[in-house]
Amino acid sequence: MRQQSNESFLAKQNNSFSMIENLSDDQLMGMLIVELLESGKSLNRKSICAKLMNCIELAENDDQIKRYQDLMLMVLERELN
């Protein structure tokens, strides 16, 4: 069951890569947060960063990696200041 959910997540991620280019940073972050909430995971800085790290690992090009890294910095910005 867990493998099936991971496979459906990967399929969903692959389909959404082309879509994310059209989203603002706020919309993309909102989409990631909704995915976390729908999965039943706790919503905190650690889970958001883990989600973003997973997205970075699955990214298909440098532009996507840069976009997720920028979101990661946005999440951590308050912590760093």
mmJSON file of the N, C-alpha and C atoms, coordinates in Angstrom:
{"data_MODEL":{"atom_site":{
"group_PDB":["ATOM","ATOM","ATOM","ATOM","ATOM","ATOM","ATOM","ATOM","ATOM","ATOM","ATOM","ATOM","ATOM","ATOM","ATOM","ATOM","ATOM","ATOM","ATOM","ATOM","ATOM","ATOM","ATOM","ATOM","ATOM","ATOM","ATOM","ATOM","ATOM","ATOM","ATOM","ATOM","ATOM","ATOM","ATOM","ATOM","ATOM","ATOM","ATOM","ATOM","ATOM","ATOM","ATOM","ATOM","ATOM","ATOM","ATOM","ATOM","ATOM","ATOM","ATOM","ATOM","ATOM","ATOM","ATOM","ATOM","ATOM","ATOM","ATOM","ATOM","ATOM","ATOM","ATOM","ATOM","ATOM","ATOM","ATOM","ATOM","ATOM","ATOM","ATOM","ATOM","ATOM","ATOM","ATOM","ATOM","ATOM","ATOM","ATOM","ATOM","ATOM","ATOM","ATOM","ATOM","ATOM","ATOM","ATOM","ATOM","ATOM","ATOM","ATOM","ATOM","ATOM","ATOM","ATOM","ATOM","ATOM","ATOM","ATOM","ATOM","ATOM","ATOM","ATOM","ATOM","ATOM","ATOM","ATOM","ATOM","ATOM","ATOM","ATOM","ATOM","ATOM","ATOM","ATOM","ATOM","ATOM","ATOM","ATOM","ATOM","ATOM","ATOM","ATOM","ATOM","ATOM","ATOM","ATOM","ATOM","ATOM","ATOM","ATOM","ATOM","ATOM","ATOM","ATOM","ATOM","ATOM","ATOM","ATOM","ATOM","ATOM","ATOM","ATOM","ATOM","ATOM","ATOM","ATOM","ATOM","ATOM","ATOM","ATOM","ATOM","ATOM","ATOM","ATOM","ATOM","ATOM","ATOM","ATOM","ATOM","ATOM","ATOM","ATOM","ATOM","ATOM","ATOM","ATOM","ATOM","ATOM","ATOM","ATOM","ATOM","ATOM","ATOM","ATOM","ATOM","ATOM","ATOM","ATOM","ATOM","ATOM","ATOM","ATOM","ATOM","ATOM","ATOM","ATOM","ATOM","ATOM","ATOM","ATOM","ATOM","ATOM","ATOM","ATOM","ATOM","ATOM","ATOM","ATOM","ATOM","ATOM","ATOM","ATOM","ATOM","ATOM","ATOM","ATOM","ATOM","ATOM","ATOM","ATOM","ATOM","ATOM","ATOM","ATOM","ATOM","ATOM","ATOM","ATOM","ATOM","ATOM","ATOM","ATOM","ATOM","ATOM","ATOM","ATOM","ATOM","ATOM","ATOM","ATOM","ATOM","ATOM","ATOM","ATOM","ATOM","ATOM","ATOM","ATOM","ATOM","ATOM","ATOM","ATOM"],
"id":[1,2,3,4,5,6,7,8,9,10,11,12,13,14,15,16,17,18,19,20,21,22,23,24,25,26,27,28,29,30,31,32,33,34,35,36,37,38,39,40,41,42,43,44,45,46,47,48,49,50,51,52,53,54,55,56,57,58,59,60,61,62,63,64,65,66,67,68,69,70,71,72,73,74,75,76,77,78,79,80,81,82,83,84,85,86,87,88,89,90,91,92,93,94,95,96,97,98,99,100,101,102,103,104,105,106,107,108,109,110,111,112,113,114,115,116,117,118,119,120,121,122,123,124,125,126,127,128,129,130,131,132,133,134,135,136,137,138,139,140,141,142,143,144,145,146,147,148,149,150,151,152,153,154,155,156,157,158,159,160,161,162,163,164,165,166,167,168,169,170,171,172,173,174,175,176,177,178,179,180,181,182,183,184,185,186,187,188,189,190,191,192,193,194,195,196,197,198,199,200,201,202,203,204,205,206,207,208,209,210,211,212,213,214,215,216,217,218,219,220,221,222,223,224,225,226,227,228,229,230,231,232,233,234,235,236,237,238,239,240,241,242,243],
"type_symbol":["N","C","C","N","C","C","N","C","C","N","C","C","N","C","C","N","C","C","N","C","C","N","C","C","N","C","C","N","C","C","N","C","C","N","C","C","N","C","C","N","C","C","N","C","C","N","C","C","N","C","C","N","C","C","N","C","C","N","C","C","N","C","C","N","C","C","N","C","C","N","C","C","N","C","C","N","C","C","N","C","C","N","C","C","N","C","C","N","C","C","N","C","C","N","C","C","N","C","C","N","C","C","N","C","C","N","C","C","N","C","C","N","C","C","N","C","C","N","C","C","N","C","C","N","C","C","N","C","C","N","C","C","N","C","C","N","C","C","N","C","C","N","C","C","N","C","C","N","C","C","N","C","C","N","C","C","N","C","C","N","C","C","N","C","C","N","C","C","N","C","C","N","C","C","N","C","C","N","C","C","N","C","C","N","C","C","N","C","C","N","C","C","N","C","C","N","C","C","N","C","C","N","C","C","N","C","C","N","C","C","N","C","C","N","C","C","N","C","C","N","C","C","N","C","C","N","C","C","N","C","C","N","C","C","N","C","C","N","C","C","N","C","C"],
"label_atom_id":["N","CA","C","N","CA","C","N","CA","C","N","CA","C","N","CA","C","N","CA","C","N","CA","C","N","CA","C","N","CA","C","N","CA","C","N","CA","C","N","CA","C","N","CA","C","N","CA","C","N","CA","C","N","CA","C","N","CA","C","N","CA","C","N","CA","C","N","CA","C","N","CA","C","N","CA","C","N","CA","C","N","CA","C","N","CA","C","N","CA","C","N","CA","C","N","CA","C","N","CA","C","N","CA","C","N","CA","C","N","CA","C","N","CA","C","N","CA","C","N","CA","C","N","CA","C","N","CA","C","N","CA","C","N","CA","C","N","CA","C","N","CA","C","N","CA","C","N","CA","C","N","CA","C","N","CA","C","N","CA","C","N","CA","C","N","CA","C","N","CA","C","N","CA","C","N","CA","C","N","CA","C","N","CA","C","N","CA","C","N","CA","C","N","CA","C","N","CA","C","N","CA","C","N","CA","C","N","CA","C","N","CA","C","N","CA","C","N","CA","C","N","CA","C","N","CA","C","N","CA","C","N","CA","C","N","CA","C","N","CA","C","N","CA","C","N","CA","C","N","CA","C","N","CA","C","N","CA","C","N","CA","C","N","CA","C","N","CA","C","N","CA","C","N","CA","C","N","CA","C","N","CA","C"],
"label_alt_id":[null,null,null,null,null,null,null,null,null,null,null,null,null,null,null,null,null,null,null,null,null,null,null,null,null,null,null,null,null,null,null,null,null,null,null,null,null,null,null,null,null,null,null,null,null,null,null,null,null,null,null,null,null,null,null,null,null,null,null,null,null,null,null,null,null,null,null,null,null,null,null,null,null,null,null,null,null,null,null,null,null,null,null,null,null,null,null,null,null,null,null,null,null,null,null,null,null,null,null,null,null,null,null,null,null,null,null,null,null,null,null,null,null,null,null,null,null,null,null,null,null,null,null,null,null,null,null,null,null,null,null,null,null,null,null,null,null,null,null,null,null,null,null,null,null,null,null,null,null,null,null,null,null,null,null,null,null,null,null,null,null,null,null,null,null,null,null,null,null,null,null,null,null,null,null,null,null,null,null,null,null,null,null,null,null,null,null,null,null,null,null,null,null,null,null,null,null,null,null,null,null,null,null,null,null,null,null,null,null,null,null,null,null,null,null,null,null,null,null,null,null,null,null,null,null,null,null,null,null,null,null,null,null,null,null,null,null,null,null,null,null,null,null],
"label_comp_id":["MET","MET","MET","ARG","ARG","ARG","GLN","GLN","GLN","GLN","GLN","GLN","SER","SER","SER","ASN","ASN","ASN","GLU","GLU","GLU","SER","SER","SER","PHE","PHE","PHE","LEU","LEU","LEU","ALA","ALA","ALA","LYS","LYS","LYS","GLN","GLN","GLN","ASN","ASN","ASN","ASN","ASN","ASN","SER","SER","SER","PHE","PHE","PHE","SER","SER","SER","MET","MET","MET","ILE","ILE","ILE","GLU","GLU","GLU","ASN","ASN","ASN","LEU","LEU","LEU","SER","SER","SER","ASP","ASP","ASP","ASP","ASP","ASP","GLN","GLN","GLN","LEU","LEU","LEU","MET","MET","MET","GLY","GLY","GLY","MET","MET","MET","LEU","LEU","LEU","ILE","ILE","ILE","VAL","VAL","VAL","GLU","GLU","GLU","LEU","LEU","LEU","LEU","LEU","LEU","GLU","GLU","GLU","SER","SER","SER","GLY","GLY","GLY","LYS","LYS","LYS","SER","SER","SER","LEU","LEU","LEU","ASN","ASN","ASN","ARG","ARG","ARG","LYS","LYS","LYS","SER","SER","SER","ILE","ILE","ILE","CYS","CYS","CYS","ALA","ALA","ALA","LYS","LYS","LYS","LEU","LEU","LEU","MET","MET","MET","ASN","ASN","ASN","CYS","CYS","CYS","ILE","ILE","ILE","GLU","GLU","GLU","LEU","LEU","LEU","ALA","ALA","ALA","GLU","GLU","GLU","ASN","ASN","ASN","ASP","ASP","ASP","ASP","ASP","ASP","GLN","GLN","GLN","ILE","ILE","ILE","LYS","LYS","LYS","ARG","ARG","ARG","TYR","TYR","TYR","GLN","GLN","GLN","ASP","ASP","ASP","LEU","LEU","LEU","MET","MET","MET","LEU","LEU","LEU","MET","MET","MET","VAL","VAL","VAL","LEU","LEU","LEU","GLU","GLU","GLU","ARG","ARG","ARG","GLU","GLU","GLU","LEU","LEU","LEU","ASN","ASN","ASN"],
"label_asym_id":["A","A","A","A","A","A","A","A","A","A","A","A","A","A","A","A","A","A","A","A","A","A","A","A","A","A","A","A","A","A","A","A","A","A","A","A","A","A","A","A","A","A","A","A","A","A","A","A","A","A","A","A","A","A","A","A","A","A","A","A","A","A","A","A","A","A","A","A","A","A","A","A","A","A","A","A","A","A","A","A","A","A","A","A","A","A","A","A","A","A","A","A","A","A","A","A","A","A","A","A","A","A","A","A","A","A","A","A","A","A","A","A","A","A","A","A","A","A","A","A","A","A","A","A","A","A","A","A","A","A","A","A","A","A","A","A","A","A","A","A","A","A","A","A","A","A","A","A","A","A","A","A","A","A","A","A","A","A","A","A","A","A","A","A","A","A","A","A","A","A","A","A","A","A","A","A","A","A","A","A","A","A","A","A","A","A","A","A","A","A","A","A","A","A","A","A","A","A","A","A","A","A","A","A","A","A","A","A","A","A","A","A","A","A","A","A","A","A","A","A","A","A","A","A","A","A","A","A","A","A","A","A","A","A","A","A","A","A","A","A","A","A","A"],
"label_entity_id":["1","1","1","1","1","1","1","1","1","1","1","1","1","1","1","1","1","1","1","1","1","1","1","1","1","1","1","1","1","1","1","1","1","1","1","1","1","1","1","1","1","1","1","1","1","1","1","1","1","1","1","1","1","1","1","1","1","1","1","1","1","1","1","1","1","1","1","1","1","1","1","1","1","1","1","1","1","1","1","1","1","1","1","1","1","1","1","1","1","1","1","1","1","1","1","1","1","1","1","1","1","1","1","1","1","1","1","1","1","1","1","1","1","1","1","1","1","1","1","1","1","1","1","1","1","1","1","1","1","1","1","1","1","1","1","1","1","1","1","1","1","1","1","1","1","1","1","1","1","1","1","1","1","1","1","1","1","1","1","1","1","1","1","1","1","1","1","1","1","1","1","1","1","1","1","1","1","1","1","1","1","1","1","1","1","1","1","1","1","1","1","1","1","1","1","1","1","1","1","1","1","1","1","1","1","1","1","1","1","1","1","1","1","1","1","1","1","1","1","1","1","1","1","1","1","1","1","1","1","1","1","1","1","1","1","1","1","1","1","1","1","1","1"],
"label_seq_id":[1,1,1,2,2,2,3,3,3,4,4,4,5,5,5,6,6,6,7,7,7,8,8,8,9,9,9,10,10,10,11,11,11,12,12,12,13,13,13,14,14,14,15,15,15,16,16,16,17,17,17,18,18,18,19,19,19,20,20,20,21,21,21,22,22,22,23,23,23,24,24,24,25,25,25,26,26,26,27,27,27,28,28,28,29,29,29,30,30,30,31,31,31,32,32,32,33,33,33,34,34,34,35,35,35,36,36,36,37,37,37,38,38,38,39,39,39,40,40,40,41,41,41,42,42,42,43,43,43,44,44,44,45,45,45,46,46,46,47,47,47,48,48,48,49,49,49,50,50,50,51,51,51,52,52,52,53,53,53,54,54,54,55,55,55,56,56,56,57,57,57,58,58,58,59,59,59,60,60,60,61,61,61,62,62,62,63,63,63,64,64,64,65,65,65,66,66,66,67,67,67,68,68,68,69,69,69,70,70,70,71,71,71,72,72,72,73,73,73,74,74,74,75,75,75,76,76,76,77,77,77,78,78,78,79,79,79,80,80,80,81,81,81],
"pdbx_PDB_ins_code":[null,null,null,null,null,null,null,null,null,null,null,null,null,null,null,null,null,null,null,null,null,null,null,null,null,null,null,null,null,null,null,null,null,null,null,null,null,null,null,null,null,null,null,null,null,null,null,null,null,null,null,null,null,null,null,null,null,null,null,null,null,null,null,null,null,null,null,null,null,null,null,null,null,null,null,null,null,null,null,null,null,null,null,null,null,null,null,null,null,null,null,null,null,null,null,null,null,null,null,null,null,null,null,null,null,null,null,null,null,null,null,null,null,null,null,null,null,null,null,null,null,null,null,null,null,null,null,null,null,null,null,null,null,null,null,null,null,null,null,null,null,null,null,null,null,null,null,null,null,null,null,null,null,null,null,null,null,null,null,null,null,null,null,null,null,null,null,null,null,null,null,null,null,null,null,null,null,null,null,null,null,null,null,null,null,null,null,null,null,null,null,null,null,null,null,null,null,null,null,null,null,null,null,null,null,null,null,null,null,null,null,null,null,null,null,null,null,null,null,null,null,null,null,null,null,null,null,null,null,null,null,null,null,null,null,null,null,null,null,null,null,null,null],
"Cartn_x":[0.82,0.0,0.868,1.911,2.802,3.498,3.911,4.56,3.602,2.351,1.355,1.173,1.116,0.957,2.186,3.388,4.599,4.598,4.134,4.077,3.078,1.928,0.947,1.469,2.222,2.822,3.815,4.65,5.633,4.953,3.9,3.159,2.551,2.016,1.429,2.508,3.673,4.77,5.211,5.358,5.788,4.789,3.509,2.486,2.474,2.828,2.73,3.977,5.081,6.293,6.065,5.348,5.1,4.14,3.246,2.271,2.91,3.91,4.465,5.16,5.605,6.275,5.339,4.027,3.041,2.535,2.968,2.505,3.456,2.901,3.748,4.363,5.344,5.97,4.94,4.055,3.024,2.072,1.702,0.798,1.472,2.745,3.473,3.622,3.954,4.075,2.725,1.669,0.329,-0.009,0.36,0.108,0.851,2.095,2.879,2.288,1.826,1.225,-0.074,-0.881,-2.124,-1.802,-0.773,-0.38,0.026,0.753,1.137,-0.084,-0.998,-2.201,-3.064,-3.211,-4.026,-3.411,-2.09,-1.432,-1.506,-1.992,-2.142,-0.886,0.139,1.378,1.232,2.063,2.074,2.58,2.031,2.476,3.397,4.676,5.675,6.857,7.797,8.939,9.708,9.858,10.596,9.9,8.577,7.865,7.841,7.756,7.796,9.171,10.222,11.57,11.788,11.27,11.385,10.656,9.487,8.722,9.497,10.072,10.852,12.103,12.745,13.917,13.524,12.367,11.878,11.633,11.063,10.817,12.127,13.143,14.454,15.032,14.9,15.41,14.705,13.413,12.635,12.659,13.265,13.276,13.957,13.444,13.929,14.978,15.087,16.081,16.545,17.574,18.176,17.224,16.343,15.386,14.44,13.988,13.1,13.848,15.076,15.886,16.047,16.375,16.551,15.266,14.15,12.861,12.573,12.784,12.548,13.567,14.805,15.8,15.414,14.891,14.436,13.297,12.391,11.295,11.838,12.852,13.478,14.09,14.765,15.346,14.254,13.139,12.031,11.506,11.409,10.926,11.912,13.191,14.214,14.631,14.191,14.637,14.419,13.277,13.018,13.944,14.261,15.149,16.564,16.977,18.335,18.534,17.474,17.595,17.474],
"Cartn_y":[-1.183,0.0,1.252,1.254,2.41,2.603,1.483,1.586,2.172,1.764,2.283,3.784,4.228,5.657,6.428,5.85,6.491,6.579,5.524,5.54,6.577,6.672,7.671,9.074,9.244,10.543,10.919,9.953,10.237,10.575,9.857,10.158,11.553,11.879,13.209,14.278,14.028,14.977,15.187,14.108,14.224,15.027,14.831,15.583,17.048,17.326,18.692,19.517,18.884,19.646,20.692,20.349,21.335,22.409,22.047,22.995,24.004,23.59,24.473,25.688,25.601,26.744,27.93,27.678,28.742,29.269,28.67,29.082,30.094,31.011,31.914,31.113,31.704,31.025,30.744,31.712,31.524,30.39,30.312,29.248,27.891,27.821,26.555,26.113,27.051,26.707,26.249,26.917,26.512,25.11,24.776,23.44,22.387,22.675,21.733,21.559,22.652,22.591,21.8,21.996,21.228,19.743,19.389,17.979,17.404,18.18,17.711,17.493,18.441,18.322,17.15,16.962,15.852,14.502,14.458,13.198,12.881,13.85,13.626,13.912,14.446,14.747,16.054,16.211,17.457,18.579,19.745,20.907,21.727,21.634,22.406,22.654,23.428,23.783,22.536,21.577,20.36,19.579,19.418,18.652,19.398,20.726,21.504,21.366,21.447,21.288,19.887,18.879,17.506,17.361,17.966,17.938,18.634,19.788,20.511,19.731,19.064,18.241,17.108,16.51,15.453,16.012,17.188,17.827,18.123,18.546,18.804,17.521,16.422,15.133,14.667,15.007,14.565,15.559,16.711,17.757,17.26,17.721,17.275,18.195,19.421,20.33,21.321,22.083,23.029,24.151,24.551,25.608,25.178,23.935,23.422,23.308,22.841,22.735,24.108,25.103,26.466,26.995,26.704,27.18,26.586,25.28,24.633,25.095,25.33,25.844,27.233,28.057,29.387,29.292,28.348,28.142,27.659,26.792,26.302,27.468,28.362,29.528,30.414,30.525,31.323,30.722,29.409,28.733,28.934,28.879,28.958,30.383,31.358,32.732,33.261,33.046,33.533,32.874,31.611,30.881,31.446,31.844,32.32,33.742,34.513,35.909,36.044],
"Cartn_z":[0.0,0.0,0.0,0.807,0.85,-0.492,-1.132,-2.433,-3.46,-3.391,-4.324,-4.128,-2.89,-2.65,-3.108,-2.948,-3.438,-4.952,-5.618,-7.076,-7.567,-6.893,-7.317,-7.036,-5.96,-5.666,-6.758,-7.163,-8.214,-9.529,-9.861,-11.084,-11.008,-9.847,-9.642,-9.756,-9.178,-9.251,-10.698,-11.46,-12.854,-13.667,-13.427,-14.142,-13.728,-12.483,-11.989,-12.29,-12.715,-12.992,-14.064,-15.111,-16.157,-15.658,-14.747,-14.225,-13.269,-12.501,-11.473,-12.051,-13.277,-13.888,-14.003,-14.06,-14.209,-12.868,-11.764,-10.439,-9.825,-9.049,-8.269,-7.115,-6.463,-5.316,-4.228,-3.977,-2.955,-3.33,-4.599,-5.038,-4.942,-5.32,-5.239,-3.788,-2.912,-1.49,-0.947,-1.361,-0.929,-1.391,-2.629,-3.158,-2.334,-1.991,-1.193,0.206,0.786,2.12,2.089,1.059,0.921,0.804,0.033,-0.089,1.267,2.052,3.391,4.264,4.247,5.076,4.633,3.325,2.821,3.149,3.281,3.611,5.102,5.892,7.326,8.128,7.48,8.187,8.949,9.962,10.726,9.832,10.039,9.281,10.163,9.873,10.598,9.659,10.107,9.253,8.8,9.68,9.345,8.239,8.321,7.3,5.96,6.009,4.764,4.112,4.901,4.359,3.793,4.474,3.969,2.64,2.533,1.29,0.171,0.484,-0.513,-0.926,0.023,-0.31,-1.247,-1.003,-1.884,-3.284,-3.359,-4.658,-5.383,-4.641,-5.238,-5.81,-5.072,-5.541,-6.808,-6.948,-8.101,-9.259,-9.046,-10.074,-11.341,-12.466,-13.765,-14.369,-13.872,-14.439,-13.381,-13.749,-12.803,-12.404,-13.314,-12.99,-11.879,-11.933,-10.888,-9.568,-9.626,-8.41,-7.78,-8.585,-8.085,-7.46,-8.081,-7.566,-6.183,-6.045,-4.749,-3.706,-4.12,-3.186,-2.685,-3.575,-3.162,-2.146,-2.371,-1.41,-0.069,-0.13,1.096,1.876,1.184,1.842,2.445,1.744,2.264,3.575,3.634,4.849,5.994,5.675,6.715,7.043,6.282,6.447,7.862,8.433,9.795,10.806,10.558,11.452,11.359,10.172,9.969,10.506,10.539,10.991,12.481],
"occupancy":[1.0,1.0,1.0,1.0,1.0,1.0,1.0,1.0,1.0,1.0,1.0,1.0,1.0,1.0,1.0,1.0,1.0,1.0,1.0,1.0,1.0,1.0,1.0,1.0,1.0,1.0,1.0,1.0,1.0,1.0,1.0,1.0,1.0,1.0,1.0,1.0,1.0,1.0,1.0,1.0,1.0,1.0,1.0,1.0,1.0,1.0,1.0,1.0,1.0,1.0,1.0,1.0,1.0,1.0,1.0,1.0,1.0,1.0,1.0,1.0,1.0,1.0,1.0,1.0,1.0,1.0,1.0,1.0,1.0,1.0,1.0,1.0,1.0,1.0,1.0,1.0,1.0,1.0,1.0,1.0,1.0,1.0,1.0,1.0,1.0,1.0,1.0,1.0,1.0,1.0,1.0,1.0,1.0,1.0,1.0,1.0,1.0,1.0,1.0,1.0,1.0,1.0,1.0,1.0,1.0,1.0,1.0,1.0,1.0,1.0,1.0,1.0,1.0,1.0,1.0,1.0,1.0,1.0,1.0,1.0,1.0,1.0,1.0,1.0,1.0,1.0,1.0,1.0,1.0,1.0,1.0,1.0,1.0,1.0,1.0,1.0,1.0,1.0,1.0,1.0,1.0,1.0,1.0,1.0,1.0,1.0,1.0,1.0,1.0,1.0,1.0,1.0,1.0,1.0,1.0,1.0,1.0,1.0,1.0,1.0,1.0,1.0,1.0,1.0,1.0,1.0,1.0,1.0,1.0,1.0,1.0,1.0,1.0,1.0,1.0,1.0,1.0,1.0,1.0,1.0,1.0,1.0,1.0,1.0,1.0,1.0,1.0,1.0,1.0,1.0,1.0,1.0,1.0,1.0,1.0,1.0,1.0,1.0,1.0,1.0,1.0,1.0,1.0,1.0,1.0,1.0,1.0,1.0,1.0,1.0,1.0,1.0,1.0,1.0,1.0,1.0,1.0,1.0,1.0,1.0,1.0,1.0,1.0,1.0,1.0,1.0,1.0,1.0,1.0,1.0,1.0,1.0,1.0,1.0,1.0,1.0,1.0,1.0,1.0,1.0,1.0,1.0,1.0],
"B_iso_or_equiv":[0.0,0.0,0.0,0.0,0.0,0.0,0.0,0.0,0.0,0.0,0.0,0.0,0.0,0.0,0.0,0.0,0.0,0.0,0.0,0.0,0.0,0.0,0.0,0.0,0.0,0.0,0.0,0.0,0.0,0.0,0.0,0.0,0.0,0.0,0.0,0.0,0.0,0.0,0.0,0.0,0.0,0.0,0.0,0.0,0.0,0.0,0.0,0.0,0.0,0.0,0.0,0.0,0.0,0.0,0.0,0.0,0.0,0.0,0.0,0.0,0.0,0.0,0.0,0.0,0.0,0.0,0.0,0.0,0.0,0.0,0.0,0.0,0.0,0.0,0.0,0.0,0.0,0.0,0.0,0.0,0.0,0.0,0.0,0.0,0.0,0.0,0.0,0.0,0.0,0.0,0.0,0.0,0.0,0.0,0.0,0.0,0.0,0.0,0.0,0.0,0.0,0.0,0.0,0.0,0.0,0.0,0.0,0.0,0.0,0.0,0.0,0.0,0.0,0.0,0.0,0.0,0.0,0.0,0.0,0.0,0.0,0.0,0.0,0.0,0.0,0.0,0.0,0.0,0.0,0.0,0.0,0.0,0.0,0.0,0.0,0.0,0.0,0.0,0.0,0.0,0.0,0.0,0.0,0.0,0.0,0.0,0.0,0.0,0.0,0.0,0.0,0.0,0.0,0.0,0.0,0.0,0.0,0.0,0.0,0.0,0.0,0.0,0.0,0.0,0.0,0.0,0.0,0.0,0.0,0.0,0.0,0.0,0.0,0.0,0.0,0.0,0.0,0.0,0.0,0.0,0.0,0.0,0.0,0.0,0.0,0.0,0.0,0.0,0.0,0.0,0.0,0.0,0.0,0.0,0.0,0.0,0.0,0.0,0.0,0.0,0.0,0.0,0.0,0.0,0.0,0.0,0.0,0.0,0.0,0.0,0.0,0.0,0.0,0.0,0.0,0.0,0.0,0.0,0.0,0.0,0.0,0.0,0.0,0.0,0.0,0.0,0.0,0.0,0.0,0.0,0.0,0.0,0.0,0.0,0.0,0.0,0.0,0.0,0.0,0.0,0.0,0.0,0.0],
"pdbx_formal_charge":[null,null,null,null,null,null,null,null,null,null,null,null,null,null,null,null,null,null,null,null,null,null,null,null,null,null,null,null,null,null,null,null,null,null,null,null,null,null,null,null,null,null,null,null,null,null,null,null,null,null,null,null,null,null,null,null,null,null,null,null,null,null,null,null,null,null,null,null,null,null,null,null,null,null,null,null,null,null,null,null,null,null,null,null,null,null,null,null,null,null,null,null,null,null,null,null,null,null,null,null,null,null,null,null,null,null,null,null,null,null,null,null,null,null,null,null,null,null,null,null,null,null,null,null,null,null,null,null,null,null,null,null,null,null,null,null,null,null,null,null,null,null,null,null,null,null,null,null,null,null,null,null,null,null,null,null,null,null,null,null,null,null,null,null,null,null,null,null,null,null,null,null,null,null,null,null,null,null,null,null,null,null,null,null,null,null,null,null,null,null,null,null,null,null,null,null,null,null,null,null,null,null,null,null,null,null,null,null,null,null,null,null,null,null,null,null,null,null,null,null,null,null,null,null,null,null,null,null,null,null,null,null,null,null,null,null,null,null,null,null,null,null,null],
"auth_seq_id":[1,1,1,2,2,2,3,3,3,4,4,4,5,5,5,6,6,6,7,7,7,8,8,8,9,9,9,10,10,10,11,11,11,12,12,12,13,13,13,14,14,14,15,15,15,16,16,16,17,17,17,18,18,18,19,19,19,20,20,20,21,21,21,22,22,22,23,23,23,24,24,24,25,25,25,26,26,26,27,27,27,28,28,28,29,29,29,30,30,30,31,31,31,32,32,32,33,33,33,34,34,34,35,35,35,36,36,36,37,37,37,38,38,38,39,39,39,40,40,40,41,41,41,42,42,42,43,43,43,44,44,44,45,45,45,46,46,46,47,47,47,48,48,48,49,49,49,50,50,50,51,51,51,52,52,52,53,53,53,54,54,54,55,55,55,56,56,56,57,57,57,58,58,58,59,59,59,60,60,60,61,61,61,62,62,62,63,63,63,64,64,64,65,65,65,66,66,66,67,67,67,68,68,68,69,69,69,70,70,70,71,71,71,72,72,72,73,73,73,74,74,74,75,75,75,76,76,76,77,77,77,78,78,78,79,79,79,80,80,80,81,81,81],
"auth_comp_id":["MET","MET","MET","ARG","ARG","ARG","GLN","GLN","GLN","GLN","GLN","GLN","SER","SER","SER","ASN","ASN","ASN","GLU","GLU","GLU","SER","SER","SER","PHE","PHE","PHE","LEU","LEU","LEU","ALA","ALA","ALA","LYS","LYS","LYS","GLN","GLN","GLN","ASN","ASN","ASN","ASN","ASN","ASN","SER","SER","SER","PHE","PHE","PHE","SER","SER","SER","MET","MET","MET","ILE","ILE","ILE","GLU","GLU","GLU","ASN","ASN","ASN","LEU","LEU","LEU","SER","SER","SER","ASP","ASP","ASP","ASP","ASP","ASP","GLN","GLN","GLN","LEU","LEU","LEU","MET","MET","MET","GLY","GLY","GLY","MET","MET","MET","LEU","LEU","LEU","ILE","ILE","ILE","VAL","VAL","VAL","GLU","GLU","GLU","LEU","LEU","LEU","LEU","LEU","LEU","GLU","GLU","GLU","SER","SER","SER","GLY","GLY","GLY","LYS","LYS","LYS","SER","SER","SER","LEU","LEU","LEU","ASN","ASN","ASN","ARG","ARG","ARG","LYS","LYS","LYS","SER","SER","SER","ILE","ILE","ILE","CYS","CYS","CYS","ALA","ALA","ALA","LYS","LYS","LYS","LEU","LEU","LEU","MET","MET","MET","ASN","ASN","ASN","CYS","CYS","CYS","ILE","ILE","ILE","GLU","GLU","GLU","LEU","LEU","LEU","ALA","ALA","ALA","GLU","GLU","GLU","ASN","ASN","ASN","ASP","ASP","ASP","ASP","ASP","ASP","GLN","GLN","GLN","ILE","ILE","ILE","LYS","LYS","LYS","ARG","ARG","ARG","TYR","TYR","TYR","GLN","GLN","GLN","ASP","ASP","ASP","LEU","LEU","LEU","MET","MET","MET","LEU","LEU","LEU","MET","MET","MET","VAL","VAL","VAL","LEU","LEU","LEU","GLU","GLU","GLU","ARG","ARG","ARG","GLU","GLU","GLU","LEU","LEU","LEU","ASN","ASN","ASN"],
"auth_asym_id":["A","A","A","A","A","A","A","A","A","A","A","A","A","A","A","A","A","A","A","A","A","A","A","A","A","A","A","A","A","A","A","A","A","A","A","A","A","A","A","A","A","A","A","A","A","A","A","A","A","A","A","A","A","A","A","A","A","A","A","A","A","A","A","A","A","A","A","A","A","A","A","A","A","A","A","A","A","A","A","A","A","A","A","A","A","A","A","A","A","A","A","A","A","A","A","A","A","A","A","A","A","A","A","A","A","A","A","A","A","A","A","A","A","A","A","A","A","A","A","A","A","A","A","A","A","A","A","A","A","A","A","A","A","A","A","A","A","A","A","A","A","A","A","A","A","A","A","A","A","A","A","A","A","A","A","A","A","A","A","A","A","A","A","A","A","A","A","A","A","A","A","A","A","A","A","A","A","A","A","A","A","A","A","A","A","A","A","A","A","A","A","A","A","A","A","A","A","A","A","A","A","A","A","A","A","A","A","A","A","A","A","A","A","A","A","A","A","A","A","A","A","A","A","A","A","A","A","A","A","A","A","A","A","A","A","A","A","A","A","A","A","A","A"],
"auth_atom_id":["N","CA","C","N","CA","C","N","CA","C","N","CA","C","N","CA","C","N","CA","C","N","CA","C","N","CA","C","N","CA","C","N","CA","C","N","CA","C","N","CA","C","N","CA","C","N","CA","C","N","CA","C","N","CA","C","N","CA","C","N","CA","C","N","CA","C","N","CA","C","N","CA","C","N","CA","C","N","CA","C","N","CA","C","N","CA","C","N","CA","C","N","CA","C","N","CA","C","N","CA","C","N","CA","C","N","CA","C","N","CA","C","N","CA","C","N","CA","C","N","CA","C","N","CA","C","N","CA","C","N","CA","C","N","CA","C","N","CA","C","N","CA","C","N","CA","C","N","CA","C","N","CA","C","N","CA","C","N","CA","C","N","CA","C","N","CA","C","N","CA","C","N","CA","C","N","CA","C","N","CA","C","N","CA","C","N","CA","C","N","CA","C","N","CA","C","N","CA","C","N","CA","C","N","CA","C","N","CA","C","N","CA","C","N","CA","C","N","CA","C","N","CA","C","N","CA","C","N","CA","C","N","CA","C","N","CA","C","N","CA","C","N","CA","C","N","CA","C","N","CA","C","N","CA","C","N","CA","C","N","CA","C","N","CA","C","N","CA","C","N","CA","C","N","CA","C","N","CA","C","N","CA","C"],
"pdbx_PDB_model_num":[1,1,1,1,1,1,1,1,1,1,1,1,1,1,1,1,1,1,1,1,1,1,1,1,1,1,1,1,1,1,1,1,1,1,1,1,1,1,1,1,1,1,1,1,1,1,1,1,1,1,1,1,1,1,1,1,1,1,1,1,1,1,1,1,1,1,1,1,1,1,1,1,1,1,1,1,1,1,1,1,1,1,1,1,1,1,1,1,1,1,1,1,1,1,1,1,1,1,1,1,1,1,1,1,1,1,1,1,1,1,1,1,1,1,1,1,1,1,1,1,1,1,1,1,1,1,1,1,1,1,1,1,1,1,1,1,1,1,1,1,1,1,1,1,1,1,1,1,1,1,1,1,1,1,1,1,1,1,1,1,1,1,1,1,1,1,1,1,1,1,1,1,1,1,1,1,1,1,1,1,1,1,1,1,1,1,1,1,1,1,1,1,1,1,1,1,1,1,1,1,1,1,1,1,1,1,1,1,1,1,1,1,1,1,1,1,1,1,1,1,1,1,1,1,1,1,1,1,1,1,1,1,1,1,1,1,1,1,1,1,1,1,1]
}}}
